[in-house]
Amino acid sequence: LSIRPRSRRELETALRQRKFLRTDIELILTDLGERQFVDDGEFARQFVEARVRRRQGTLLIAQELRQKGVADADAR
């Protein structure tokens, strides 16, 4: 998170790869969400801003957000 914002699913995947227990992963993600360090809506907003500056199209941006595990409502 210090390098760049990440979606909840990206963090979950990274924790699973590092062999964290599923219950610990949920506790960590819940805590990060409550502290507003993980917010897929805010992640999507920042992601779109960066892509728009690079003049990428909306369909590509939406596809990339889905690949990162962002829900359609947050992607919109």
Summary of the structure (lengths in Angstrom):
residues: 76
radius of gyration: 13.2
end to end distance: 22.7
largest distance: 40.4
contacts: 187
relative contact order: 0.17
helix: 67%
strand: 0%
